[in-house]
Amino acid sequence: MTTTSTPEPGKKVNRIGLEMQPYRGGKTTLCAGCGHNAISERIIEAFFEMGVNPKDVIKLSGIGCSSKSPAYFLGGSHGLNSVHGRMPSVATGALLANRKLLAIGVSGDGDTGAIGIGQFVHLMRRNLPLIYIIEDNGCYGLTKGQFSPTADLGSVLKNGVVNDLPPIDTCSLAIELGASFVARSFSGDKKQLLSILKASMSHRGTCMIDVISPCVTFNDHEGSTKSYAYVKDHEEPVGDINFVPFFEDISVEYEPGTTTEVKMHDGSRLFLKKLAEDYDPTDKGAALRLLRETTHRNEYATGIFYIEPTKYDFTTLLNLVDEPLSTLPLERIRPGREVLDAVMDSLR
Amino acid sequence: MAPTDAAAAETPAASTRRIVNDFSIQVATVNGSGSQTANLVLLRSIFQMGIPVSGKNLFPSNIAGLPTWYTIRANASGYVSRKKEIDFLVAMNPETAKQDVMSLQPGSAVLYDEPLKLNALRDDLIFYPVPFDKIVAEVCKDAKLRRLVKNTIYDGVLAKLLDVELGEMEEALRRQLGKKLKAVELNVGALKAGFDFAEKNLVKQDPYSVERMDKTAGKILIEGNAAAALGCMMAGVTVVAWYPITPSSSLPETLIGYMKKYRMDKASGKATFAIVQAEDEIAAIGMVIGAGWAGARSMTSTSGPGISLMAEFAGLAYYAELPGVIFDIQRVGPSTGLPTRTAQGDILSVATLSHGDTKHIMLLPATVEECYTMAMDAFDLSERFQTLVFVMSDLDLGMNTWMSATFQYPDKPLDRGKLLDQATLTRINNDWGRYVDVDGDGITYRTIPGDGMPAAFTRGSGHNARGQYSERPDDYVNNLDRLARKFETARTFVPAPVVDDAPGSRIGVIAYGTSHFAVEESRDQLQTEAGLPTAYLRLRAYPFGEEVAAFVKRFERVYVVEQNRDAQMLTLLRLDLDPALSARLRSVRHYNGLPIDARSITDEVLAQEGAAIAVT
C-alpha cells in the first residue's frame, strides 16, 4: 500500500507513511470515562500500527452508545451508522459489493443480544469477513440504564432492580454458530485488547470480540457485575497473546507444549501462551468448556478463545470474482445481445 | 358406449352457433396432482396456433390436496384479462366439482371425470363424461405413474372437442417435458388416447373451437417474475438478497438460474454477482442497502408481509440517501391475507413506507415487457436519485403466463448517478459535502468506499449538508426540503404515463398495473354496448408526471380503476391534485383476490354514470 501525502518532518508516521490524523475520528460525545472511548483508542492504535489505509476500511454500527463510536475513530474511512440490531446485514451487503474492504462493525450488548440476536446468529453462521465488536456494558446507556440480555443473573441496577434472567454468552454462541475468531477482552486491558484487535485484522472470517466496557453512568456501582471494580477483580485471562504482524520479522522462542502458534491469513503469526492447562484455541469443545467453567466460577475469561484460520469466509464461499462487484464495468455485468436472443427463442 | 348416449340424451340440443377463438376454459384440479404440465400444454398449443391466449393459475396456499383452478382465455381480439364467465369447465376435482358446475352460466360446457356424475346436477349445460381411470389404465401400465399422465388425457379430449391440432399439442408437450423422453412418450400416448376416446364417444355440442390465426407470430410466453429477472440481469445487478415468499420467490429463483448460466466470469469462472437467501426480509433489505451504499447495483424481491418488515430500513435509505431496488409482487393483505391471490394493495404503504416524512419512487409495470424494462429503469433511477425504487408488480402479472412481443436489448449505458469524481471535485473547489445541493436539483454527489474520493459518515440520525451529526432545526428543515425537491425532480425522470385519447369522450379512466388489460377491454365494451367513449391514462410511476393533472382537467369525471378496497392510488392522486380536480375523481375497485375483469369495470362505470347523469 502507498500513500501520496508527505508527512511533516518530525511527525510520527506508520509503515505506509500516514500520520495519526486520518485514523482519529470526531470528538467523542460519550461520557467521560466510558469504556467505549478506550476501545476507540485501541482501534485507532491498532489500525495505525498495522498500517492499514483508512480509505480501505469501512466501519459500521447499529444503534446505541456503542454504535455512535465509529464517528470517533478512523475519520478517513467511510462509515454507516444503520438501524438498531441490523448492522450485520448492512455489513454483509457492503462486503459483497466490495470484498476488498476491511470492515469493522461496532455493536452493543442490547444491539446484539436483544433486537439484533437474529442477525447476529446468521452473521456468525456465514463467517463474513468482519471484525464484530460488542461494546458490552450489560445495560442500555442511551435510554438511561435498563438491563440488556448480557446482564448477569443477580446483577443490580442503580435503582435496586435485580436482574432475574440468565445472560446470553455471546462468545459461546459465536463459537457454536461458526465464527472463526472469537475473543473477549476488557476495555481496561489496553495491551490485551490491542493484541486481539491486531490479530483480528489479519484474520479472514468473522472475528467476534466481546469487550466488557463499563458504563460509568448507569452500571458502575456496587452490585453491578459490569463495573470497573468487578471486572478487574474477576478477569481471568486464558493466556498471554503475542501477535507478530506479517511485516515484522521477529523470531519467537517458546518452550514446546507451552504455546500454540497460529498462522494467520495474511502471514502474520499469533502466539497464544497457555496459562490454563492443556487449552487449545483451535478446539471448539475446549473453548466452550472453558467458557462454561469460568462463568460457573463467576469469572470473566478473556483472551482469544477460538480461532480457525483456514475456514472459508462468506465471499469465498460465494465464489465471487476477485475485483469488487461494485466497480465491474458494463461489459462484465450486462450479457450480450446473443444471450437475450437465446432466452427469447426459448420462450417462443 | 353408455356415456355418449347419456351425454347426448341429457344435454340441450346442439347449437348450430359457432364461437371461434373467443372463450375461456377453466380446469379444476387438486393441487399437487401434476396438472400444471397439462394446463401449460393446452395454453401453449393454442398459442402455437397463432391465437392470443393468457393463462391464470388460481392456486391455494398449500402444497398438496387443496383445490386449484387454471383458467385459459383464448381471444382473437387479443383481450387477455380474466374473463368473468367460464365457458368450458374441466372438472377433475371431486371436492369442488359440484360448486364449480353450479356457478356456470347456462349453455356452458363441462368435461368431467365420469364417476362424479355431474350431469345429474343441471339440465342447462353441455356435459362430456370421460372415464379417466379406465383410459389411463390402458395407456399407462405402471400404476404409480398414472397420476402424472391422467391430466394429459383431458388435453387430448379438448384437442378433439375444440379443434386444437394434435401436432401442436405434441410439440408443446415436448417443450414442456424437455429431455425426459420416457415422460414424453407416456404423455403423448395419453394425449392420443384422450383424443381417440372423444372421437369415438363424444358428440360435439358446444359452440367453441379454435382456428389457426397469425396473431402470435414472433411473440413469446413468459411470467412477469421471469421477465423482471431478465431485466435485473440486463441491468447489471450485482448483489441480490431475498427471502422466500409467495408470489415473489420465482423472481429471485429464476434470476439465480439466469445468472448462473449467463453471468459467470469467462476468464476466471467466478461469479460477477452475489445472491444470498437472507434470514428474513429485514436482513434482505439491510443487505441491499449495505451493498448500495458500497456502490453495487443491489435488489430484493418480496410481497406485502416483507414490505411491512422492511419499513424501518426504507426510512434509512430515504433519509441517508442510499440506492436499492425492491420488487413488490403484491398479494392480498392485510396480514397473511390470501397469499396466493392478487391485489394492488400495497400502493399507499409503499409510497410512504417508514415513519416520519418519507416518499418513495414506485414504478408500475402493466405488462411482462414492462417488468423487463422497468427493472432496468429501476436500477438507473435508484442510483440517479440515491434512494430506493419500488417496482410494484402483483401476483397476476408475476406468476401468470402472458403473451408478449420479444424484449429489446437495452440500448442505453447504465446511469450510475452523481458519483463524485476528480473533475467535479475541482469544479466545486475541493469543497465537497455529502448533502450539499450543488446543482439545485436536490440530488447531491456521493462517494463510495474504495473509490479514493473523500470519505463520508452516513447516518440515519439528524445530519447537516456536510453529513455531520446535527439536531439543529434549520439543518433538519433544509435537509427535508431538499429531499422534497429531489422527489420533484424525479417527476420528469420516471416513466411517463401512457395516454389514449378518445375524441368526444366526456369521461376518462385512470388505471395502472394489471388492471390495464381489463380496462382496455372494458373501454371497448363501454363504447360498443353503451356508446360511451372513454379516454385512458395509464400511470406508470409515482411521483406522477404533469400529464396526470392535465388529463383530469379535460374530463368531467375520471374513473380510477384499481385492485384494492381503499382506493389507494386515488388517495395518492388526491394528495397531488388541486382540490377542484380531485373532486372529479371516481373510484372503481375490485378486491376479491381474483384478477380484475372487464365486465366488473364496465358494470361499475355504467352504474356510476347512470347516477352521475341522474344527478346532473
Chai-1 contact restraints between the chains, C-beta under 6 A:
chainA,res_idxA,chainB,res_idxB,connection_type,confidence,min_distance_angstrom,max_distance_angstrom,comment,restraint_id
A,I58,B,P449,contact,1.0,0.0,6.0,A-B,restraint_1
A,A71,B,F457,contact,1.0,0.0,6.0,A-B,restraint_2
A,G76,B,A455,contact,1.0,0.0,6.0,A-B,restraint_3
A,S77,B,A455,contact,1.0,0.0,6.0,A-B,restraint_4
A,H78,B,P449,contact,1.0,0.0,6.0,A-B,restraint_5
A,H78,B,A455,contact,1.0,0.0,6.0,A-B,restraint_6
A,G79,B,F457,contact,1.0,0.0,6.0,A-B,restraint_7
A,L80,B,W293,contact,1.0,0.0,6.0,A-B,restraint_8
A,L80,B,T458,contact,1.0,0.0,6.0,A-B,restraint_9
A,N81,B,R459,contact,1.0,0.0,6.0,A-B,restraint_10
A,V83,B,E312,contact,1.0,0.0,6.0,A-B,restraint_11
A,V83,B,L316,contact,1.0,0.0,6.0,A-B,restraint_12
A,R86,B,G286,contact,1.0,0.0,6.0,A-B,restraint_13
A,S89,B,A283,contact,1.0,0.0,6.0,A-B,restraint_14
A,S89,B,G286,contact,1.0,0.0,6.0,A-B,restraint_15
A,S89,B,M287,contact,1.0,0.0,6.0,A-B,restraint_16
A,V90,B,G286,contact,1.0,0.0,6.0,A-B,restraint_17
A,V90,B,G290,contact,1.0,0.0,6.0,A-B,restraint_18
A,T92,B,M287,contact,1.0,0.0,6.0,A-B,restraint_19
A,G93,B,M287,contact,1.0,0.0,6.0,A-B,restraint_20
A,G93,B,G290,contact,1.0,0.0,6.0,A-B,restraint_21
A,G93,B,A291,contact,1.0,0.0,6.0,A-B,restraint_22
A,A94,B,G290,contact,1.0,0.0,6.0,A-B,restraint_23
A,A94,B,A294,contact,1.0,0.0,6.0,A-B,restraint_24
A,L96,B,V239,contact,1.0,0.0,6.0,A-B,restraint_25
A,L96,B,A274,contact,1.0,0.0,6.0,A-B,restraint_26
A,L96,B,A291,contact,1.0,0.0,6.0,A-B,restraint_27
A,A97,B,V239,contact,1.0,0.0,6.0,A-B,restraint_28
A,A97,B,A291,contact,1.0,0.0,6.0,A-B,restraint_29
A,A97,B,A294,contact,1.0,0.0,6.0,A-B,restraint_30
A,A97,B,G295,contact,1.0,0.0,6.0,A-B,restraint_31
A,A97,B,A296,contact,1.0,0.0,6.0,A-B,restraint_32
A,N98,B,A294,contact,1.0,0.0,6.0,A-B,restraint_33
A,N98,B,G450,contact,1.0,0.0,6.0,A-B,restraint_34
A,L101,B,P449,contact,1.0,0.0,6.0,A-B,restraint_35
A,L101,B,G450,contact,1.0,0.0,6.0,A-B,restraint_36
A,Q119,B,A283,contact,1.0,0.0,6.0,A-B,restraint_37
A,H122,B,E279,contact,1.0,0.0,6.0,A-B,restraint_38
A,L318,B,A274,contact,1.0,0.0,6.0,A-B,restraint_39
A,N319,B,K270,contact,1.0,0.0,6.0,A-B,restraint_40
A,N319,B,A271,contact,1.0,0.0,6.0,A-B,restraint_41
A,L320,B,A271,contact,1.0,0.0,6.0,A-B,restraint_42
A,L320,B,A274,contact,1.0,0.0,6.0,A-B,restraint_43
A,V321,B,D265,contact,1.0,0.0,6.0,A-B,restraint_44
A,V321,B,S268,contact,1.0,0.0,6.0,A-B,restraint_45
A,V321,B,K270,contact,1.0,0.0,6.0,A-B,restraint_46
A,V321,B,T272,contact,1.0,0.0,6.0,A-B,restraint_47
A,L325,B,T238,contact,1.0,0.0,6.0,A-B,restraint_48
A,L325,B,A296,contact,1.0,0.0,6.0,A-B,restraint_49
A,S326,B,A294,contact,1.0,0.0,6.0,A-B,restraint_50
A,S326,B,G295,contact,1.0,0.0,6.0,A-B,restraint_51
A,S326,B,A296,contact,1.0,0.0,6.0,A-B,restraint_52
A,L328,B,T272,contact,1.0,0.0,6.0,A-B,restraint_53
A,L330,B,L414,contact,1.0,0.0,6.0,A-B,restraint_54
A,R332,B,T272,contact,1.0,0.0,6.0,A-B,restraint_55
A,I333,B,G236,contact,1.0,0.0,6.0,A-B,restraint_56
A,I333,B,T272,contact,1.0,0.0,6.0,A-B,restraint_57
A,R334,B,M234,contact,1.0,0.0,6.0,A-B,restraint_58
A,R334,B,G236,contact,1.0,0.0,6.0,A-B,restraint_59
A,P335,B,Y262,contact,1.0,0.0,6.0,A-B,restraint_60
A,R337,B,Y409,contact,1.0,0.0,6.0,A-B,restraint_61
A,V339,B,Y262,contact,1.0,0.0,6.0,A-B,restraint_62
A,L340,B,Y409,contact,1.0,0.0,6.0,A-B,restraint_63
A,M344,B,I220,contact,1.0,0.0,6.0,A-B,restraint_64
A,M344,B,T406,contact,1.0,0.0,6.0,A-B,restraint_65
A,L347,B,I220,contact,1.0,0.0,6.0,A-B,restraint_66
A,L347,B,L221,contact,1.0,0.0,6.0,A-B,restraint_67
A,L347,B,I222,contact,1.0,0.0,6.0,A-B,restraint_68
A,R348,B,I220,contact,1.0,0.0,6.0,A-B,restraint_69
